């Protein structure tokens, strides 16, 4: 099963980035090409029926497997980046962090109005960044038809926030 393979591969880094945090290091996944291929296949199998027009990846770790998922589906991959990282005219969304705020952006012409997308990132925690990305896409009249994460930290309740709009949330491995 894919969840067990992922959990056996990911390593815990204690007290990173600050004391008391157990960081789930996904970098070890990329040392195993067969596992990466299985993860991409799992995502494709789980989201194909949603018929997305594009995969939208969140900076930066949503860029790691997002393009491969998009290629397997034969659809574009679109970037949402931190403010100031994309050329051309962009639209922005600012959201709250634990201490302060952050701003993300997408190029205004990245996707046509009315398109359907899956938002992909490596990890679902509180859901704040993903909700900001959803708001950003809605400004462009783009429908979010699903969310796809490699891992989910279920104790932080991000899934509940995302499912309020009845949008499917896919995670391949969950930690409590």
C-alpha positions as CSV (number, residue, x, y, z in Angstrom):
1,X,0.0,0.0,0.0
2,X,1.3,3.5,-0.9
3,X,0.7,5.0,2.5
4,X,3.0,2.4,4.2
5,X,5.7,2.9,1.6
6,X,5.6,6.7,2.1
7,X,5.6,6.5,5.9
8,X,8.6,4.0,5.8
9,X,10.5,6.5,3.5
10,X,9.8,9.9,5.2
11,X,12.0,10.7,8.1
12,X,11.2,12.7,11.2
13,X,13.5,15.6,12.0
14,X,13.0,16.7,15.6
15,X,13.0,20.3,16.7
16,X,13.1,21.7,13.2
17,X,12.5,24.4,12.3
18,X,12.1,25.2,16.0
19,X,12.0,23.3,19.3
20,X,8.9,21.1,19.7
21,X,8.3,20.6,16.0
22,X,8.6,17.2,14.3
23,X,9.3,18.0,10.7
24,X,8.2,15.4,8.1
25,X,11.1,15.4,5.6
26,X,9.8,14.2,2.2
27,X,13.2,14.6,0.5
28,X,13.9,10.9,1.1
29,X,11.0,10.1,-1.3
30,X,13.0,11.5,-4.2
31,X,15.8,9.0,-3.6
32,X,13.4,6.2,-4.7
33,X,12.3,6.6,-8.3
34,X,9.9,3.6,-8.1
35,X,8.2,5.2,-5.1
36,X,7.9,8.6,-6.9
37,X,6.4,6.8,-9.9
38,X,3.9,5.0,-7.6
39,X,2.9,8.3,-5.9
40,X,2.3,10.0,-9.3
41,X,0.2,7.0,-10.4
42,X,-1.8,7.1,-7.2
43,X,-2.6,10.7,-7.6
44,X,-3.5,10.3,-11.3
45,X,-5.8,7.3,-10.4
46,X,-7.5,9.4,-7.7
47,X,-8.0,12.6,-9.6
48,X,-8.6,11.6,-13.2
49,X,-12.4,11.4,-12.7
50,X,-12.5,15.0,-11.5
51,X,-11.5,16.0,-15.1
52,X,-9.2,18.9,-14.2
53,X,-8.0,21.2,-16.9
54,X,-4.7,21.9,-15.0
55,X,-2.7,21.0,-11.9
56,X,-1.8,24.1,-9.8
57,X,1.3,23.6,-7.7
58,X,2.2,25.6,-4.6
59,X,5.7,26.9,-4.1
60,X,7.9,25.2,-3.6
61,X,7.3,21.5,-2.8
62,X,4.1,21.4,-4.9
63,X,6.5,21.9,-7.8
64,X,8.3,18.5,-7.2
65,X,5.6,16.0,-8.3
66,X,2.9,18.4,-9.7
67,X,4.5,18.6,-13.2
68,X,4.7,14.8,-13.4
69,X,1.0,14.4,-12.4
70,X,0.0,17.0,-15.0
71,X,2.1,15.3,-17.7
72,X,0.5,11.9,-16.9
73,X,-2.9,13.5,-17.2
74,X,-1.9,15.4,-20.4
75,X,-2.8,18.8,-18.9
76,X,-0.8,22.0,-18.0
77,X,1.0,22.6,-14.8
78,X,0.6,26.1,-13.3
79,X,2.7,27.8,-10.6
80,X,1.5,29.7,-7.6
81,X,4.5,31.4,-6.1
82,X,5.5,33.7,-3.2
83,X,5.1,37.3,-4.0
84,X,7.7,38.9,-6.3
85,X,8.8,35.6,-8.0
86,X,6.8,35.7,-11.2
87,X,7.2,38.0,-14.2
88,X,4.4,39.9,-15.9
89,X,1.1,41.0,-14.4
90,X,0.1,38.9,-11.4
91,X,-2.7,38.9,-8.9
92,X,-2.1,38.4,-5.3
93,X,-3.6,37.0,-2.1
94,X,-2.4,37.8,1.4
95,X,-3.1,35.5,4.2
96,X,-2.3,35.1,7.9
97,X,0.4,33.0,9.3
98,X,1.0,32.1,12.9
99,X,3.2,35.2,13.3
100,X,2.5,37.7,10.5
101,X,1.3,37.4,6.9
102,X,2.4,36.0,3.6
103,X,1.4,36.8,0.0
104,X,1.2,34.4,-2.9
105,X,0.6,35.2,-6.6
106,X,-0.3,33.8,-9.9
107,X,0.2,35.3,-13.4
108,X,-3.0,36.9,-14.5
109,X,-3.0,35.0,-17.8
110,X,-1.9,31.6,-16.5
111,X,-5.3,30.0,-16.9
112,X,-8.5,31.0,-18.8
113,X,-11.6,31.8,-16.8
114,X,-13.9,28.8,-16.2
115,X,-11.1,26.2,-16.0
116,X,-11.1,23.5,-13.4
117,X,-8.0,22.7,-11.4
118,X,-6.5,20.5,-8.7
119,X,-4.3,22.3,-6.2
120,X,-1.3,20.2,-5.3
121,X,1.2,20.6,-2.5
122,X,3.4,18.2,-0.5
123,X,1.7,18.7,2.9
124,X,-1.6,19.6,4.4
125,X,-1.4,21.1,7.9
126,X,-3.8,23.9,8.8
127,X,-4.9,24.6,5.3
128,X,-4.1,28.3,5.3
129,X,-1.8,28.4,2.2
130,X,-4.2,26.2,0.2
131,X,-7.2,28.3,1.2
132,X,-5.3,31.4,0.1
133,X,-4.5,29.7,-3.2
134,X,-8.2,28.8,-3.7
135,X,-9.2,32.4,-3.1
136,X,-6.6,33.5,-5.6
137,X,-7.9,31.1,-8.2
138,X,-11.5,32.2,-7.6
139,X,-10.5,35.8,-8.4
140,X,-9.7,34.5,-11.9
141,X,-13.0,32.6,-12.0
142,X,-11.2,29.2,-11.8
143,X,-12.9,26.3,-10.1
144,X,-10.9,24.2,-7.6
145,X,-12.3,20.7,-8.1
146,X,-9.9,19.0,-5.7
147,X,-6.8,19.1,-3.5
148,X,-3.9,16.6,-3.6
149,X,-1.3,16.2,-0.9
150,X,1.5,13.6,-0.3
151,X,1.0,13.8,3.4
152,X,-1.5,15.2,5.8
153,X,-1.1,16.2,9.5
154,X,-4.7,15.4,10.5
155,X,-4.4,16.8,14.1
156,X,-4.1,20.3,12.6
157,X,-7.6,20.1,11.0
158,X,-6.8,21.5,7.6
159,X,-9.0,18.9,5.9
160,X,-12.1,20.1,7.7
161,X,-11.5,23.6,6.4
162,X,-11.0,22.5,2.8
163,X,-14.0,20.1,2.9
164,X,-16.4,22.9,4.0
165,X,-17.0,23.7,0.3
166,X,-17.5,20.0,-0.5
167,X,-14.2,19.9,-2.5
168,X,-12.5,16.5,-2.4
169,X,-9.2,16.3,-0.4
170,X,-6.8,13.6,-1.4
171,X,-3.8,12.7,0.8
172,X,-1.7,9.6,0.4
173,X,-0.4,9.3,3.9
174,X,-1.9,10.8,7.1
175,X,-0.2,11.4,10.5
176,X,-2.2,12.2,13.7
